[in-house]
Amino acid sequence: MLIGLLAPENKRVLMLLSLSSLCLLVFNSVTMSAWVFKRFKDQQLRCIALLGSGAFMLCIAGDVVNFNLPQHYYRYSTLIKHDYLVDSILFFAPGYSLLFIACVLAFNIKRRVSLIKSALFFVVVLVLSSASFSSMYLEGAGDTILAMTGVYSLVITAVGLMGLVLVVAYGGINAPKSIVWVSLGLFLAALADAIIGAFWIYGNQGQGFYPQVRYINWFVYISSQSLVIHLAKVVAVIPNRNNA
């Protein structure tokens, strides 16, 4: 049954399921932000809630672009077929940047952000993103595609690494399970985009392993968003005010 559902002729059904899942997550995200605003006066918690919801809305706009409704291909390069995915970066990059800021605020509730630790964090991000991008690099992909995906790799790597940072800040192996789940969502966000880069944009010599990679990516991505949208509520209910 599942294999039949994933068949190309069921594209409209898949689109409906995708949009339905996004609508449910929008409702959930807005509801949790409203819950935080109703129960807490703390401006930092409210800011985390707003940033989280704003990030999710921008990501949804990126999802719509990734549906490729106009059926555009090979616009930036004769090598990369699914280059419409690059257009979605215009939404995903600011969206995940907002999420990163929300995570920094959540970290700052438990631990003070220091200059040395921040510098170390960004060095690790630079190394990891450079290694990841170099493994996918295709000569002839085009300056636009290479520039946008290269910069975006920095953003999404930072988001993924924040998952580990939050777990450490909230107690390491003793961190609340709710924080661990949210942090897993941050890691899955990075994994989902790594799948897009390696197997959808640059994979198969620029042709992409489509449509199989789309289904795999969507499962990972939706799992990620389902966890990450709980960030504000999770941080709000944990005894937080003991900065170190």
Secondary structure, 3 states (H helix, E strand, C coil): CHHHHCCHHHHHHHHHHHHHHHHHHHHHHHHHHHHHHHHCCCHHHHHHHHHHHHHHHHHHHHHHHHCCCCCCCCCCCCCCCCCHHHHCHHHHHHHHHHHHHHHHHHHHHHCCCCHHHHHHHHHHHHHHHHHHHHHHCCCCCCHHHHHHHHHHHHHHHHHHHHHHHHHHHCCHHHCCHHHHHHHHHHHHHHHHHHHHHHHHHCCHHHCCCCCHHHHHHHHHHHHHHHHHCCHHHHHHHCCCCCCC
